[in-house]
């Protein structure tokens, strides 16, 4: 990626926390940038250097952040918008494209790229085996941007379809009751003891993995630093010395 020429916007994922999981492509984009835009904790992961300006901002200002990035790129800056995990999974890629669609028509002609990263659900799955080894879905449990009724509908339909599931933003301080409502819906819809996996601070030195039968799960087991995975009815646990391995078989009996 050249450091010369007109401005551009590149939206990147910096992985779940371990710097070793940042892709070389993303590292190259960051090295070539003049400006970094993102949520405060993610921008803090970017090393300061001469010629680089950091623009940290608070959460819930994604569209304002996106517009700022696009305005700087239109002025000739080389702008990297950082997300944790993958930028296309409940993150900044969609926010930037939304700003493009509804903003200055000149922004549509900018060089805009999205570089993938390792999202938290994949790091969590790998940390305990392969619970997402067959069909799965990802659901954001935050009701900040969609009604709770829609979340509950998706939970029940995913359980009916027997997907393994990954849950982002399970339990916030402002809405701690959300995960309890999700648990109630899942326990009623699934009706069995498939494993639920709590991966906290996944890929970081203080990572913890807990595997709990669905009927034994309680709401305080999750927080906003936890990715929660739920197996399907086919998911298996391999007991062994040390941590068990969890996987969902690749085939389903006809």
N, C-alpha and C positions, 0 to 999 in steps of 0.2 A: 504494500500500500504506500503510495508515494506521499511525501510530505510537501510536494510542490503543487501549484495550481489552485483552482477555486476551492471554496469551502465545501464541507461535506458534514453529514451526520451519520454516525455509526452507532447503532444500539447493540450493546454487548451484554453477555451474561458472564459474571465473574465466579460462577460456581457456588456451591453451598457453604464454603467457608475456608477450606484448605487451599492455599495458594497453588499447590501442586495440581489441582484440578482445573485451573484456568487454562484454556486452550492457547497454543502458540499464536493462533490467528488473532485472538482477543488481545494478548500481550502486545503484539505488533501494532494493533490499532491504538492502544493506549500510549505506546511509545511515540506514535506519530501525531498525537493529538496536541492541540493548543489549549483546549478547554475540556474539562470533565464536569458533567452534570449528573446529579443523582441524589437519592435519599442519603441523609447524613451518614448512617453507619456504613453504607456502601462506598461513598466517596472517601471515607476515612481509610479504606483499604488501599487506596491509590497513593503511591509514594510521591511526595512533592519533588519538583525539579525546576530548574530554570526554564522559562518559556512555557510553563504549564500553569493555567489558572484553574483552581478548583471552585466549583459552584454547588456546595451542599445545600439542600433544602429539606424542609420537614415533610412528613408523610401527608398523604391526601391532597397534594398539590400537583398531581401528575400532569394535568393539562397545561398549567402555568409553566411547569418545568419543561415540557415539550416545546411550547411556544418559544421559550427563551433559547433553547437549543437551536431551533429552526431559524430564529432571528439572527443568532450569531453565525450560523452557517451561511445564511444569505449575505452576511457582511464579510465573508471570506475566511471565517474561522474553521478549524478542523475540530469538530465537536464529537466527543464520545459520551453517550448516555449510558450509565451503568445500571444494571439490575443485578440482584443476587440470582443464583441459579441460572435459568435460561430466560432471556428477555421476552420470549413469546409465551411463557407460562405464567399467567396472572401477573404480568409485569409491564415494562415500559414500552415494548415494541408496539402493542396495540394503542397505547396512549399517544405515542408520537404519530402514528398513522391517523388516529382520530383527529389530532391537531392539524395534520396536513389536509385531510378531507374538508374540514370546516374553516380552515384558515386562509391566509393569503394564497391566491392561486399560483403565485410565483414559486411557492415552496414545492409544488409538484415537480418542478424541474431540477430540484436539488439532487445531488448524489446522496441517496439514502440507502443504507445497508443495515441488515440485521445479522449479527454473528451469534451462533448458538453457544450455549453453555450447558453444564451438567446441572439439571434441576434437582431440587432436594429429594423428590420422590424416588429418583433413580439412585441417588447416593444412599438413601435409606434402604431401598430394596437390596442393593448390593451389600450393605453392611450386615444383612442377616441371611442372604442367600438369593432367592429369586421369587419372592411372593407375587411379583407382577409378570410372571413367566408366561401367562396366557392372557386372554382378553381382560383389559382393565380400563377404568376411567378415573379422571381426576376431578374433584369437586372442591371449590373454594367455599368454606363454611361461613365466611364473612357475609353479613347482610347489609354492608355499607352501600353496595351498589346494585343490589337486587333484593326482592322481597323474600322473607323467610319461607313463605308458602311455596315458592319456586324451588328453593333449596330442598325442602322436605319432599316435594314431588320427585325431584331428581334422585334423592336418596332411596326412596321406595321403589322407583322404577329400576334403578341400578341393582338393587337387591333382588327384585323380581327377575331380572335378566341374569343374575348370578355372576356379575362382574366382581373381580377384585377391585378395590377402590383405594385411591390416595386422597387424603384430605389436607388441604392447605388452610392456614389461619383458623385452627380449630377452636381456640378459646382465648379471647382477648380480655384485658382488664375492664374495658368499657362494656363488653357484652359477654360476661362469663356464662350466661345461661344458654348460649347457643350450642355448645358442645353437649350439654345435658339433653337438650331437645333432639339433637342429632342422634345421640345414643339411644334414646327412647324409640325413635323411628326405626333405627337399624335393628335393635333387639326385637322389636315387634315384627319387622318385615323378614328378617333372616331366620329367626326361630331356631338357631343352633349355636354351637360353641366354636365357630371358626375363629382363627387367631386374629387379634388386633395388635399391631406393632406400633410402639411409640419410640420414635427416633428423635432424640433431643440433641441439639447442637451437632447434627450429623456432619461427619468428616473433620470435626475439630478435636483438639486433644481431650476435651472433657465430654466427648460423645457418650451417650448412654442409649442402650437398646433394651426395651422391655417388651416381652411377648405375653399377652394376657388373653384368656378366652373371652369372647364377646360378652357373655352373660356376667362376667366378673369385673368388667370395666367400670370405673367410676369417673366422674367428670374431671376431678382434680388431677388426673393422670396426664392431662395435656395442657400446654400453654402455647403462646405464640412462637416459641422457639422449638416447637415440636412439630414434626411431620408425622401424621398418623396414616398407617396402611391397614386395610382390612382384607383378609383373604377371601376367596370365594369358598363355596361348599367343597371344592376339590382340593383346596390348599392343604399341604402336608407339612408336618414337623418331624425332622430327623433328630432324635435325641442322641446325644453323644457326650463324651467327656468334654467339658467346656460349654461354650454357648451352642445352643441348638441351631440347626439350619432349617430355614423355612423356604418352601418352593411351591409353586402352582404348576402341575404337570402341563406339558405342551399339548396334550391330546385329551379329548373328552369322549367317554364311551358313547357309542351311538344308541 
